[in-house]
Amino acid sequence: MKIRAFMLAAALAGLGVTAVTAADEPQAVRQQLMKKVGQAAGALNGIAKGEKPYDAEIVKASLTTISETVKVFPNHFPAGSETGLETEASPKIWENMDDFKAKAAKLGTDASTLLAQLPSDQAGVGAALGILGKDCSSCHESYRLKKD
């Protein structure tokens, strides 16, 4: 029992350190959030392509991740975070913050709508990805720097 309590305390302490470090580096937080969205989209893509069997729980979890993540994502672009860690964020974000936030909100709304009307098969997941993909592309085309 003491070992379990110690492990829990150590894990919580580690989370605190991570949160403090991440709070100092919004670029790192943004990258972590986009990785979560990418992993969720990847899980949906595997189902849509037939590489993985349809699983309602995976679809629900993936859409939930996307919906919840994009609600907080724009909050991690404070003034002055245009530089620092390697970032793909275009300076246009800070020039057009309202539009940037609107694009994130559209993705969140679409993900929430799809979650409420959960796709029930592979074709439905593919159609959902078509909607979400347009939202992602719209933002990336405007606000993401291309890697060299």
Z-matrix of the N, CA and C atoms (Angstrom, degrees):
N
C 1 1.444
C 2 1.523 1 110.77
N 3 1.345 2 117.36 1 -40.00
C 4 1.458 3 120.60 2 179.86
C 5 1.529 4 110.55 3 -65.25
N 6 1.306 5 116.61 4 -36.73
C 7 1.462 6 120.46 5 179.46
C 8 1.523 7 109.61 6 -65.11
N 9 1.312 8 117.25 7 -43.04
C 10 1.460 9 121.44 8 179.22
C 11 1.527 10 110.42 9 -61.23
N 12 1.328 11 117.11 10 -44.00
C 13 1.469 12 121.32 11 179.10
C 14 1.526 13 110.33 12 -63.50
N 15 1.336 14 116.51 13 -40.86
C 16 1.454 15 120.69 14 178.66
C 17 1.527 16 110.67 15 -63.99
N 18 1.317 17 117.03 16 -44.04
C 19 1.469 18 121.36 17 -179.76
C 20 1.525 19 110.49 18 -62.92
N 21 1.331 20 116.99 19 -41.83
C 22 1.456 21 121.03 20 178.54
C 23 1.528 22 110.07 21 -63.22
N 24 1.332 23 116.80 22 -45.26
C 25 1.469 24 120.69 23 179.58
C 26 1.527 25 110.86 24 -62.12
N 27 1.325 26 116.55 25 -41.53
C 28 1.469 27 120.64 26 179.38
C 29 1.532 28 110.48 27 -64.79
N 30 1.304 29 116.38 28 -41.82
C 31 1.468 30 120.30 29 179.19
C 32 1.523 31 110.68 30 -63.89
N 33 1.311 32 117.53 31 -44.12
C 34 1.461 33 121.15 32 179.19
C 35 1.528 34 111.09 33 -64.54
N 36 1.309 35 117.02 34 -39.42
C 37 1.459 36 120.57 35 177.65
C 38 1.531 37 109.93 36 -63.42
N 39 1.307 38 116.50 37 -40.69
C 40 1.458 39 120.85 38 177.57
C 41 1.510 40 112.00 39 -63.01
N 42 1.324 41 117.15 40 -39.04
C 43 1.456 42 120.42 41 177.12
C 44 1.517 43 110.73 42 -64.10
N 45 1.305 44 116.77 43 -38.93
C 46 1.470 45 120.61 44 178.68
C 47 1.509 46 111.50 45 -62.98
N 48 1.332 47 117.27 46 -42.93
C 49 1.460 48 121.26 47 179.00
C 50 1.523 49 109.83 48 -64.35
N 51 1.319 50 116.78 49 -42.98
C 52 1.461 51 120.47 50 178.60
C 53 1.514 52 110.82 51 -61.22
N 54 1.326 53 117.54 52 -43.17
C 55 1.458 54 121.03 53 -179.05
C 56 1.522 55 110.99 54 -64.17
N 57 1.319 56 117.89 55 -40.36
C 58 1.456 57 121.02 56 179.36
C 59 1.525 58 110.26 57 -66.11
N 60 1.316 59 116.92 58 -45.33
C 61 1.463 60 121.00 59 179.11
C 62 1.520 61 110.03 60 -61.79
N 63 1.328 62 116.16 61 -46.13
C 64 1.459 63 120.33 62 -178.63
C 65 1.520 64 111.39 63 -64.53
N 66 1.332 65 117.59 64 -36.16
C 67 1.459 66 120.42 65 179.83
C 68 1.521 67 110.56 66 -64.43
N 69 1.322 68 117.68 67 -29.22
C 70 1.456 69 121.68 68 178.84
C 71 1.522 70 112.24 69 -79.50
N 72 1.302 71 117.54 70 -15.99
C 73 1.453 72 122.22 71 -175.66
C 74 1.526 73 110.21 72 -131.85
N 75 1.344 74 117.80 73 83.76
C 76 1.464 75 118.94 74 -177.40
C 77 1.527 76 112.35 75 -61.47
N 78 1.329 77 117.19 76 -26.27
C 79 1.458 78 119.35 77 177.78
C 80 1.527 79 110.43 78 -61.47
N 81 1.335 80 116.38 79 -40.79
C 82 1.467 81 120.64 80 179.44
C 83 1.521 82 110.84 81 -66.33
N 84 1.315 83 116.68 82 -39.37
C 85 1.468 84 120.50 83 178.63
C 86 1.531 85 109.21 84 -63.96
N 87 1.314 86 116.39 85 -45.75
C 88 1.469 87 120.47 86 179.75
C 89 1.521 88 110.71 87 -58.74
N 90 1.323 89 116.18 88 -43.97
C 91 1.459 90 119.88 89 -179.41
C 92 1.528 91 111.11 90 -64.22
N 93 1.318 92 117.06 91 -40.10
C 94 1.470 93 120.55 92 177.99
C 95 1.525 94 110.54 93 -63.75
N 96 1.324 95 116.70 94 -42.42
C 97 1.458 96 120.25 95 -180.00
C 98 1.531 97 111.04 96 -64.70
N 99 1.325 98 117.01 97 -42.38
C 100 1.467 99 119.52 98 179.02
C 101 1.526 100 111.55 99 -67.32
N 102 1.320 101 117.57 100 -32.27
C 103 1.471 102 119.92 101 175.35
C 104 1.523 103 109.96 102 -63.44
N 105 1.338 104 116.55 103 -40.52
C 106 1.464 105 119.78 104 177.69
C 107 1.524 106 110.89 105 -61.29
N 108 1.333 107 116.24 106 -44.50
C 109 1.462 108 120.31 107 179.00
C 110 1.532 109 109.65 108 -64.24
N 111 1.323 110 116.50 109 -42.70
C 112 1.459 111 120.28 110 178.76
C 113 1.518 112 112.99 111 -61.63
N 114 1.324 113 116.78 112 -40.31
C 115 1.466 114 120.60 113 178.17
C 116 1.530 115 110.57 114 -66.47
N 117 1.323 116 116.12 115 -40.21
C 118 1.467 117 119.93 116 178.67
C 119 1.528 118 110.29 117 -64.85
N 120 1.337 119 115.98 118 -44.73
C 121 1.462 120 119.74 119 178.52
C 122 1.528 121 110.32 120 -64.22
N 123 1.320 122 116.82 121 -37.22
C 124 1.465 123 120.52 122 177.86
C 125 1.522 124 112.30 123 -62.76
N 126 1.314 125 116.28 124 -40.34
C 127 1.471 126 120.04 125 177.51
C 128 1.531 127 110.51 126 -63.37
N 129 1.327 128 115.88 127 -42.04
C 130 1.469 129 119.86 128 177.74
C 131 1.527 130 110.71 129 -66.27
N 132 1.320 131 116.45 130 -39.44
C 133 1.454 132 121.35 131 -179.64
C 134 1.533 133 111.36 132 -62.84
N 135 1.328 134 116.29 133 -39.88
C 136 1.465 135 120.03 134 177.79
C 137 1.523 136 111.78 135 -60.09
N 138 1.327 137 115.88 136 -39.66
C 139 1.470 138 120.22 137 177.61
C 140 1.517 139 110.12 138 -70.01
N 141 1.340 140 117.30 139 -45.53
C 142 1.462 141 121.34 140 -177.55
C 143 1.524 142 111.76 141 -60.98
N 144 1.316 143 117.06 142 -35.42
C 145 1.470 144 121.57 143 -179.78
C 146 1.519 145 112.72 144 -83.56
N 147 1.322 146 117.27 145 -6.92
C 148 1.454 147 120.66 146 -178.89
C 149 1.511 148 113.23 147 80.52
N 150 1.334 149 117.34 148 10.49
C 151 1.460 150 120.77 149 177.89
C 152 1.521 151 111.27 150 -75.47
N 153 1.319 152 115.69 151 -23.08
C 154 1.464 153 122.21 152 177.70
C 155 1.517 154 107.62 153 -132.25
N 156 1.306 155 117.64 154 148.77
C 157 1.473 156 119.41 155 179.77
C 158 1.530 157 110.79 156 -70.19
N 159 1.323 158 115.10 157 152.90
C 160 1.462 159 119.82 158 176.33
C 161 1.529 160 108.16 159 -60.95
N 162 1.313 161 115.36 160 133.29
C 163 1.464 162 122.18 161 177.92
C 164 1.522 163 107.12 162 -141.75
N 165 1.319 164 116.35 163 109.32
C 166 1.465 165 121.72 164 -176.15
C 167 1.526 166 112.01 165 -57.31
N 168 1.319 167 117.34 166 -34.99
C 169 1.465 168 120.00 167 -179.18
C 170 1.530 169 111.22 168 -68.36
N 171 1.309 170 117.13 169 -38.46
C 172 1.466 171 120.73 170 177.44
C 173 1.525 172 109.87 171 -67.98
N 174 1.314 173 117.09 172 -42.33
C 175 1.463 174 121.10 173 178.28
C 176 1.530 175 109.55 174 -61.45
N 177 1.310 176 116.34 175 -46.88
C 178 1.464 177 121.09 176 -179.74
C 179 1.534 178 110.60 177 -62.48
N 180 1.310 179 117.49 178 -46.48
C 181 1.468 180 121.47 179 -179.47
C 182 1.528 181 110.73 180 -63.85
N 183 1.315 182 117.56 181 -40.92
C 184 1.467 183 121.39 182 -179.13
C 185 1.522 184 111.18 183 -66.35
N 186 1.324 185 117.09 184 -45.71
C 187 1.465 186 120.20 185 178.91
C 188 1.528 187 111.14 186 -66.20
N 189 1.318 188 116.85 187 -35.75
C 190 1.464 189 120.93 188 176.73
C 191 1.520 190 110.15 189 -64.05
N 192 1.315 191 116.57 190 -45.31
C 193 1.471 192 120.97 191 178.73
C 194 1.523 193 110.96 192 -58.22
N 195 1.314 194 116.58 193 -47.11
C 196 1.460 195 120.35 194 -179.73
C 197 1.525 196 110.30 195 -63.13
N 198 1.313 197 116.18 196 -49.07
C 199 1.462 198 121.10 197 -178.30
C 200 1.525 199 112.12 198 -58.34
N 201 1.317 200 117.11 199 -48.19
C 202 1.466 201 121.08 200 -176.91
C 203 1.523 202 112.13 201 -73.07
N 204 1.313 203 117.63 202 -37.07
C 205 1.459 204 121.27 203 -177.05
C 206 1.519 205 111.66 204 -67.25
N 207 1.333 206 117.21 205 -43.80
C 208 1.464 207 118.44 206 -176.79
C 209 1.529 208 112.67 207 -72.36
N 210 1.322 209 116.86 208 -15.33
C 211 1.464 210 119.30 209 175.56
C 212 1.528 211 110.88 210 -68.79
N 213 1.327 212 117.70 211 -32.99
C 214 1.466 213 121.12 212 -178.12
C 215 1.528 214 112.38 213 -101.65
N 216 1.297 215 117.82 214 -16.86
C 217 1.464 216 121.86 215 -175.23
C 218 1.526 217 113.66 216 -52.57
N 219 1.329 218 120.01 217 -50.16
C 220 1.475 219 119.39 218 -177.73
C 221 1.531 220 114.20 219 -63.15
N 222 1.314 221 117.68 220 -17.90
C 223 1.468 222 121.01 221 -179.92
C 224 1.526 223 112.16 222 -71.49
N 225 1.314 224 117.62 223 -9.00
C 226 1.460 225 121.59 224 -175.41
C 227 1.531 226 112.32 225 -104.60
N 228 1.326 227 114.66 226 32.56
C 229 1.462 228 121.44 227 178.12
C 230 1.529 229 110.04 228 -127.10
N 231 1.333 230 117.22 229 54.65
C 232 1.465 231 118.15 230 -179.67
C 233 1.528 232 110.98 231 -68.47
N 234 1.318 233 115.39 232 156.62
C 235 1.462 234 119.99 233 175.75
C 236 1.523 235 108.48 234 -55.03
N 237 1.311 236 115.72 235 138.04
C 238 1.457 237 120.89 236 -179.62
C 239 1.517 238 113.82 237 94.36
N 240 1.331 239 117.67 238 -8.11
C 241 1.463 240 119.25 239 -179.69
C 242 1.529 241 111.42 240 -96.56
N 243 1.328 242 115.74 241 15.34
C 244 1.463 243 120.38 242 176.78
C 245 1.524 244 111.01 243 -69.90
N 246 1.316 245 116.13 244 -23.16
C 247 1.459 246 120.91 245 -178.11
C 248 1.523 247 108.10 246 -121.73
N 249 1.284 248 116.05 247 179.11
C 250 1.466 249 120.25 248 179.63
C 251 1.499 250 109.95 249 116.87
N 252 1.308 251 116.12 250 -128.75
C 253 1.466 252 120.26 251 178.40
C 254 1.522 253 109.86 252 -55.75
N 255 1.302 254 114.98 253 156.95
C 256 1.463 255 118.96 254 176.65
C 257 1.518 256 108.69 255 -54.05
N 258 1.319 257 115.55 256 126.89
C 259 1.457 258 119.38 257 -175.98
C 260 1.525 259 110.24 258 -139.33
N 261 1.302 260 115.96 259 151.13
C 262 1.453 261 121.80 260 175.20
C 263 1.526 262 110.22 261 -105.07
N 264 1.319 263 116.74 262 6.80
C 265 1.460 264 121.19 263 179.76
C 266 1.520 265 109.92 264 -73.71
N 267 1.326 266 115.94 265 124.49
C 268 1.460 267 121.13 266 179.24
C 269 1.528 268 110.30 267 -76.84
N 270 1.326 269 116.87 268 145.02
C 271 1.468 270 119.85 269 174.65
C 272 1.533 271 112.46 270 -58.07
N 273 1.326 272 116.69 271 -18.95
C 274 1.469 273 120.82 272 178.99
C 275 1.529 274 111.49 273 -60.97
N 276 1.339 275 117.28 274 -24.25
C 277 1.470 276 120.13 275 178.53
C 278 1.520 277 109.79 276 -57.53
N 279 1.312 278 116.69 277 -47.80
C 280 1.463 279 121.04 278 -175.56
C 281 1.523 280 111.39 279 -75.00
N 282 1.336 281 116.83 280 -21.32
C 283 1.464 282 121.42 281 176.40
C 284 1.523 283 111.10 282 -79.82
N 285 1.327 284 116.88 283 -27.16
C 286 1.473 285 122.90 284 -175.04
C 287 1.525 286 110.73 285 -131.48
N 288 1.313 287 117.67 286 47.60
C 289 1.462 288 121.52 287 -173.52
C 290 1.533 289 112.20 288 -57.06
N 291 1.324 290 118.13 289 -39.09
C 292 1.466 291 119.54 290 -179.26
C 293 1.529 292 111.15 291 -62.27
N 294 1.338 293 117.07 292 -42.92
C 295 1.458 294 120.20 293 178.67
C 296 1.529 295 110.73 294 -67.28
N 297 1.321 296 116.13 295 -40.92
C 298 1.464 297 120.73 296 177.57
C 299 1.538 298 110.18 297 -57.82
N 300 1.319 299 115.88 298 -47.00
C 301 1.470 300 120.38 299 179.23
C 302 1.524 301 111.23 300 -65.35
N 303 1.327 302 117.31 301 -36.37
C 304 1.463 303 120.75 302 178.86
C 305 1.532 304 110.84 303 -65.01
N 306 1.333 305 116.09 304 -39.72
C 307 1.471 306 119.35 305 178.39
C 308 1.529 307 110.83 306 -65.24
N 309 1.323 308 117.14 307 -41.06
C 310 1.468 309 120.58 308 177.17
C 311 1.517 310 110.13 309 -64.64
N 312 1.334 311 117.06 310 -40.82
C 313 1.466 312 120.97 311 179.92
C 314 1.527 313 110.79 312 -63.75
N 315 1.328 314 117.22 313 -38.53
C 316 1.475 315 119.91 314 178.44
C 317 1.521 316 110.40 315 -63.31
N 318 1.320 317 116.73 316 -44.22
C 319 1.467 318 119.58 317 177.02
C 320 1.522 319 110.22 318 -59.94
N 321 1.322 320 116.74 319 -44.22
C 322 1.464 321 120.48 320 179.44
C 323 1.516 322 112.42 321 -62.78
N 324 1.322 323 116.15 322 -42.73
C 325 1.472 324 120.70 323 179.21
C 326 1.523 325 110.66 324 -64.84
N 327 1.324 326 116.28 325 -44.99
C 328 1.467 327 119.41 326 179.61
C 329 1.531 328 110.96 327 -63.67
N 330 1.325 329 117.18 328 -41.64
C 331 1.473 330 120.05 329 178.69
C 332 1.526 331 110.14 330 -64.03
N 333 1.324 332 117.54 331 -40.58
C 334 1.471 333 121.11 332 178.97
C 335 1.518 334 111.31 333 -65.94
N 336 1.326 335 116.93 334 -39.85
C 337 1.466 336 121.29 335 177.97
C 338 1.524 337 110.20 336 -63.33
N 339 1.325 338 115.95 337 -44.65
C 340 1.466 339 119.94 338 178.41
C 341 1.523 340 111.35 339 -64.68
N 342 1.310 341 116.20 340 -35.13
C 343 1.457 342 120.92 341 177.74
C 344 1.528 343 110.42 342 -64.80
N 345 1.322 344 116.41 343 -40.92
C 346 1.468 345 121.20 344 179.88
C 347 1.527 346 111.40 345 -68.38
N 348 1.328 347 115.83 346 -29.81
C 349 1.467 348 121.61 347 178.74
C 350 1.523 349 108.00 348 -115.94
N 351 1.307 350 116.26 349 56.94
C 352 1.458 351 123.65 350 -170.22
C 353 1.529 352 112.45 351 -45.91
N 354 1.346 353 116.29 352 124.03
C 355 1.463 354 119.06 353 175.39
C 356 1.533 355 109.65 354 -55.34
N 357 1.325 356 115.62 355 137.89
C 358 1.465 357 119.59 356 -172.20
C 359 1.528 358 113.79 357 -105.25
N 360 1.329 359 117.02 358 1.23
C 361 1.463 360 118.87 359 179.97
C 362 1.529 361 109.67 360 -160.47
N 363 1.317 362 115.73 361 179.63
C 364 1.459 363 121.91 362 -177.80
C 365 1.528 364 111.15 363 -57.84
N 366 1.316 365 117.76 364 -45.06
C 367 1.464 366 121.22 365 -178.98
C 368 1.532 367 110.78 366 -62.59
N 369 1.313 368 116.67 367 -39.81
C 370 1.462 369 120.77 368 178.70
C 371 1.520 370 111.69 369 -64.46
N 372 1.320 371 116.24 370 -38.17
C 373 1.469 372 120.28 371 177.70
C 374 1.527 373 109.20 372 -66.50
N 375 1.322 374 116.98 373 -40.20
C 376 1.463 375 120.53 374 177.45
C 377 1.526 376 111.68 375 -61.82
N 378 1.320 377 116.24 376 -42.20
C 379 1.467 378 120.42 377 178.04
C 380 1.527 379 110.49 378 -64.84
N 381 1.324 380 116.69 379 -40.56
C 382 1.465 381 121.38 380 178.39
C 383 1.529 382 110.28 381 -61.70
N 384 1.323 383 116.26 382 -42.46
C 385 1.465 384 120.10 383 178.39
C 386 1.523 385 111.72 384 -64.41
N 387 1.313 386 116.68 385 -32.06
C 388 1.462 387 119.92 386 176.05
C 389 1.521 388 111.15 387 -60.95
N 390 1.318 389 116.62 388 -42.44
C 391 1.468 390 122.05 389 178.94
C 392 1.520 391 110.18 390 -67.88
N 393 1.322 392 115.83 391 -50.88
C 394 1.465 393 119.99 392 -177.67
C 395 1.524 394 111.52 393 -65.71
N 396 1.316 395 116.30 394 -37.06
C 397 1.460 396 120.82 395 179.20
C 398 1.518 397 112.48 396 -61.75
N 399 1.329 398 116.76 397 -39.25
C 400 1.465 399 119.97 398 176.92
C 401 1.525 400 110.47 399 -63.64
N 402 1.331 401 116.28 400 -40.86
C 403 1.468 402 120.04 401 178.62
C 404 1.525 403 110.65 402 -63.23
N 405 1.316 404 116.21 403 -45.82
C 406 1.468 405 120.53 404 -179.64
C 407 1.525 406 110.59 405 -63.24
N 408 1.320 407 116.37 406 -46.49
C 409 1.463 408 120.58 407 -179.46
C 410 1.520 409 111.71 408 -61.52
N 411 1.311 410 117.01 409 -40.05
C 412 1.460 411 121.13 410 179.81
C 413 1.522 412 111.14 411 -58.08
N 414 1.306 413 116.28 412 -43.21
C 415 1.461 414 120.53 413 -179.91
C 416 1.528 415 110.93 414 -74.62
N 417 1.306 416 117.27 415 -45.05
C 418 1.466 417 120.59 416 -177.93
C 419 1.528 418 111.55 417 -62.89
N 420 1.333 419 116.91 418 -39.10
C 421 1.464 420 119.81 419 179.47
C 422 1.526 421 111.28 420 -62.82
N 423 1.310 422 116.85 421 -35.10
C 424 1.464 423 121.11 422 -177.48
C 425 1.519 424 113.59 423 -88.47
N 426 1.327 425 116.78 424 -35.96
C 427 1.468 426 119.61 425 -165.48
C 428 1.524 427 116.01 426 -126.32
N 429 1.296 428 118.32 427 10.84
C 430 1.472 429 120.22 428 179.31
C 431 1.523 430 109.33 429 -119.90
N 432 1.315 431 116.16 430 127.74
C 433 1.452 432 121.41 431 176.62
C 434 1.520 433 108.92 432 -75.50
N 435 1.301 434 115.84 433 140.65
C 436 1.458 435 120.17 434 178.40
C 437 1.528 436 108.94 435 -78.44
N 438 1.339 437 115.56 436 139.95
C 439 1.461 438 120.31 437 175.52
C 440 1.512 439 109.86 438 -72.46
N 441 1.318 440 115.03 439 147.68
C 442 1.471 441 119.10 440 177.90
C 443 1.499 442 111.09 441 -79.33
